[in-house]
Amino acid sequence: MRITIIGCGSIGSKLAKAADEMNEVKRIYLMDIRKDVAEGVASKLKKAIVVQSVEEELYHCDLVIEAATQAAAREVLPAVVSRGVDVMIMSVGSLVDDAFREAVFEKARVSEAKVFIPTGALCGTDGLRSASGEGLDEVELITTKGPKSLADVQYLVDKGIDVADIRERTVVYSGTAREAVSIFPKNINVAATVSLLGIGFDRTKVTIVLDPEIKDNSHELRLKGKFGEMVCHTYNHPEPDNPKTSHLATLSAISALKRIVRNEWFGI
Ligand SMILES: NC(=O)c1ccc[n+]([C@@H]2O[C@H](COP(=O)([O-])OP(=O)(O)OC[C@H]3O[C@@H](n4cnc5c(N)ncnc54)[C@H](O)[C@@H]3O)[C@@H](O)[C@H]2O)c1
């Protein structure tokens, strides 16, 4: 299999390293708006080369992995799936736009491209997916982070919240997943994954808490439905090179790639 990785940052670089060790992966095309970053990653790998444009590589690529930004996802996804090439999406928040998401999924249906969305930094998505088959009454995600992780969020600045002043556990957002994903595009991709698997962006509730005492970000996923109730708590160590990203998100991307290249589907 030949794969293209868009975005060679925290997730993309580690995914590329893991892919380099997978026998099933024969070639890795790396693309980053910062060419020096892509070249730095490629220089340490056996199977990787740096490319300038994803579209050119689609002729000889089996799977494109987006690990860059929501903007990058919006730019490349339509072209990739139109060409019938499978895609794995890490910037899941890009799918909050209904018209864009439906267009991408429709193009993928027509071309028979597969769309893969790893579970990311969250556990419990297996139960959510199964339970949603029979109707869910409530889905709520409560995310707790250290104040610094939301230091650059304009929404908090506009609300007069200076995260440096937070001394105790404080709820800084409560609302729909749709709004949360738009306000915190780099911080709450899991809310988009939960929405897609469950009851959609408008009915999924999201609460974001800042807590100066915690070391690990946590996600609490709460469901109620005909199946019963589920509460699933994940405590995530951050990636040292990007504290906004949880290490589990990287591991999830690597594990998803292994399943795809080996065509092994346990616990689906
Ligand atoms: N699904 C999840 O649970 C989950 C968890 C963590 C992060 N994410 C998302 O995954 C994505 C990658 O995360 P990360 O921690 O590796 O980020 P990062 O900032 O460490 O790396 C992103 C890389 O993408 C590059 N880039 C930016 N725009 C680009 C473009 N248009 N084309 C090509 N390259 C571009 C940057 O130069 C950078 O090297 C982010 O959108 C992040 O929000 C998802």
The ligand as a MOL file (V3000), in Angstrom:
LIG
                    3D

  0  0  0     0  0            999 V3000
M  V30 BEGIN CTAB
M  V30 COUNTS 44 48 0 0 0
M  V30 BEGIN ATOM
M  V30 1 N -9.4300 13.1560 16.2840 0
M  V30 2 C -8.8040 13.4310 17.4190 0
M  V30 3 O -9.1270 12.8940 18.4810 0
M  V30 4 C -7.6750 14.4010 17.3940 0
M  V30 5 C -6.8290 14.5070 18.5130 0
M  V30 6 C -5.7700 15.3880 18.4530 0
M  V30 7 C -5.5730 16.1870 17.3420 0
M  V30 8 N -6.4430 16.0930 16.2860 0 CHG=1
M  V30 9 C -6.2980 16.9480 15.1080 0
M  V30 10 O -5.3600 16.3530 14.2290 0
M  V30 11 C -4.6840 17.3880 13.4950 0
M  V30 12 C -3.1650 17.2130 13.6300 0
M  V30 13 O -2.8120 17.3070 15.0040 0
M  V30 14 P -1.2800 17.4860 15.4460 0
M  V30 15 O -1.2530 17.4290 16.9120 0
M  V30 16 O -0.4130 16.5690 14.6590 0 CHG=-1
M  V30 17 O -1.0150 19.0010 14.9740 0
M  V30 18 P 0.4070 19.7270 14.7540 0
M  V30 19 O 0.1020 21.1850 14.8560 0
M  V30 20 O 1.4430 19.1470 15.6310 0
M  V30 21 O 0.7840 19.3600 13.2490 0
M  V30 22 C 0.0600 19.8280 12.1460 0
M  V30 23 C 1.0140 19.9010 10.9370 0
M  V30 24 O 0.2120 20.2110 9.7810 0
M  V30 25 C 0.9050 21.1810 8.9950 0
M  V30 26 N -0.0940 21.8920 8.1980 0
M  V30 27 C -0.8990 22.9100 8.5620 0
M  V30 28 N -1.7000 23.2640 7.5270 0
M  V30 29 C -1.3800 22.4480 6.5030 0
M  V30 30 C -1.8480 22.3270 5.1660 0
M  V30 31 N -2.8210 23.1200 4.6880 0
M  V30 32 N -1.2900 21.3880 4.3650 0
M  V30 33 C -0.3090 20.5750 4.8460 0
M  V30 34 N 0.1840 20.6560 6.0950 0
M  V30 35 C -0.3570 21.5690 6.9190 0
M  V30 36 C 1.6420 22.0370 10.0130 0
M  V30 37 O 2.7390 22.7140 9.4060 0
M  V30 38 C 2.0680 21.0040 11.0510 0
M  V30 39 O 3.3440 20.4580 10.7490 0
M  V30 40 C -5.1970 18.7270 14.0660 0
M  V30 41 O -6.2450 19.2310 13.2740 0
M  V30 42 C -5.7490 18.3270 15.4200 0
M  V30 43 O -6.7740 19.2150 15.8660 0
M  V30 44 C -7.4630 15.1990 16.2970 0
M  V30 END ATOM
M  V30 BEGIN BOND
M  V30 1 1 1 2
M  V30 2 2 2 3
M  V30 3 1 2 4
M  V30 4 1 4 5
M  V30 5 2 4 44
M  V30 6 2 5 6
M  V30 7 1 6 7
M  V30 8 2 7 8
M  V30 9 1 8 9
M  V30 10 1 8 44
M  V30 11 1 9 10
M  V30 12 1 9 42
M  V30 13 1 10 11
M  V30 14 1 11 12
M  V30 15 1 11 40
M  V30 16 1 12 13
M  V30 17 1 13 14
M  V30 18 2 14 15
M  V30 19 1 14 16
M  V30 20 1 14 17
M  V30 21 1 17 18
M  V30 22 2 18 19
M  V30 23 1 18 20
M  V30 24 1 18 21
M  V30 25 1 21 22
M  V30 26 1 22 23
M  V30 27 1 23 24
M  V30 28 1 23 38
M  V30 29 1 24 25
M  V30 30 1 25 26
M  V30 31 1 25 36
M  V30 32 1 26 27
M  V30 33 1 26 35
M  V30 34 2 27 28
M  V30 35 1 28 29
M  V30 36 1 29 30
M  V30 37 2 29 35
M  V30 38 1 30 31
M  V30 39 2 30 32
M  V30 40 1 32 33
M  V30 41 2 33 34
M  V30 42 1 34 35
M  V30 43 1 36 37
M  V30 44 1 36 38
M  V30 45 1 38 39
M  V30 46 1 40 41
M  V30 47 1 40 42
M  V30 48 1 42 43
M  V30 END BOND
M  V30 END CTAB
M  END
